[in-house]
Amino acid sequence: MELGIQVKYNQTLGKSITLQELQQKYDAVFLAIGSNVPMQMNIEGEDLQGVYGGNKLLENNEHPDYKGKKVAVIGGGNVAIDCARTIKRKGAQEVYIIYRRAEEQMPAEKKEIEEAKEEGITFLFQNNIVKILPKENTKENIKRVQKIECIKTELVQKEGDLRPSPVDIKGSNYFLEMDYVVMAIGSKPEQEIVKSLSIQTNTKGYIEVDRNYMTSQKGIFAGGDITGSKATVAWAARAGRNAAEAINEYLK
Ligand SMILES: Cc1cc2nc3c(=O)[nH]c(=O)nc-3n(C[C@H](O)[C@H](O)[C@H](O)COP(=O)(O)OP(=O)(O)OC[C@H]3O[C@@H](n4cnc5c(N)ncnc54)[C@H](O)[C@@H]3O)c2cc1C
């Protein structure tokens, strides 16, 4: 507040306010709307009640009652670890992290993996989820998760690939009883919002910027996860600082 910054709450760009409106009011705009739509695996049963997107679960802090329940978290990054540890602390009976590669290849920080193990999280390395199955014979209309079908994987070094790829081991399928499944396999920008901005994006839907963080529209800047940079706090903070300097130059 001492810097004279005004914060306007409950405004959603692309919904309650448009980029055109901002352009009319301000000489420069900086977009830092993140990239928080959970990715999906497109497997059978992903639409069942009890399947959640990991970062939405944490971002909105809206959780089901985990007490006495079994939860599978799919993924190998820091988001998967954060989800698993949060869910365990909220009372889940058993929490599994299912990751298709080996422990050494897990992108999550080593310290976090160790701490998760100490907290009682079960890691299923070189395992993949192939299907989510609903409870059968229930009187409810809503179909809920009852179990998951998994498959074991082996790691195969393919020519030209930097790291070995997980390949399903035929016939190694097995089932695990589960109450909830949390997908933590990455996130992407909210396409509906990004498209409404009429700004150039790359093939993955991230906003493109030049070396001064300016987008394809003059005076509209962007930084952080929405530009597809390495999804860490440090890189986002750096982008914010660099973009602020570039915006100051632009306004001179
Ligand atoms: C569960 C989880 C764990 C993580 N763990 C780590 C970690 O351990 N270390 C690390 O370095 N990084 C971690 N990250 C990544 C890190 O949080 C991000 O890289 C960083 O926060 C990106 O900053 P940002 O400002 O670009 O976007 P965000 O921090 O995502 O902020 C975007 C903001 O814009 C708002 N918004 C979205 N759309 C609109 C709209 N249309 N209009 C207005 N506002 C909008 C969102 O509500 C949000 O508040 C983690 C991320 C998650 C989800």
The ligand as an ORCA input file, in Angstrom:
! r2SCAN-3c Opt
* xyz 0 1
  C       0.969    -27.913     -5.469
  C       2.131    -27.138     -6.040
  C       3.388    -27.296     -5.481
  C       4.468    -26.579     -5.976
  N       5.675    -26.727     -5.369
  C       6.696    -25.947     -5.744
  C       7.933    -25.992     -5.060
  O       8.112    -26.764     -4.129
  N       8.912    -25.131     -5.476
  C       8.731    -24.256     -6.513
  O       9.645    -23.466     -6.811
  N       7.584    -24.229     -7.194
  C       6.568    -25.039     -6.842
  N       5.376    -24.982     -7.525
  C       5.285    -24.127     -8.731
  C       5.081    -22.660     -8.344
  O       3.995    -22.562     -7.438
  C       4.776    -21.872     -9.636
  O       5.832    -22.067    -10.558
  C       4.646    -20.377     -9.370
  O       3.683    -20.143     -8.338
  C       4.222    -19.650    -10.646
  O       3.924    -18.301    -10.339
  P       2.943    -17.460    -11.270
  O       2.861    -16.130    -10.633
  O       3.376    -17.545    -12.692
  O       1.534    -18.212    -11.205
  P       0.640    -18.604     -9.947
  O       1.430    -18.645     -8.695
  O      -0.070    -19.843    -10.380
  O      -0.373    -17.398     -9.820
  C      -1.363    -17.130    -10.756
  C      -2.480    -16.369    -10.078
  O      -3.362    -15.848    -11.070
  C      -4.703    -16.127    -10.706
  N      -5.487    -16.238    -11.949
  C      -5.589    -17.291    -12.791
  N      -6.370    -17.000    -13.817
  C      -6.794    -15.719    -13.638
  C      -7.641    -14.851    -14.379
  N      -8.204    -15.237    -15.528
  N      -7.858    -13.601    -13.888
  C      -7.276    -13.191    -12.738
  N      -6.461    -13.974    -11.991
  C      -6.220    -15.221    -12.455
  C      -4.633    -17.434     -9.945
  O      -5.759    -17.578     -9.098
  C      -3.329    -17.250     -9.167
  O      -3.552    -16.563     -7.959
  C       4.285    -25.717     -7.084
  C       3.023    -25.581     -7.674
  C       1.952    -26.292     -7.167
  C       0.583    -26.129     -7.821
*
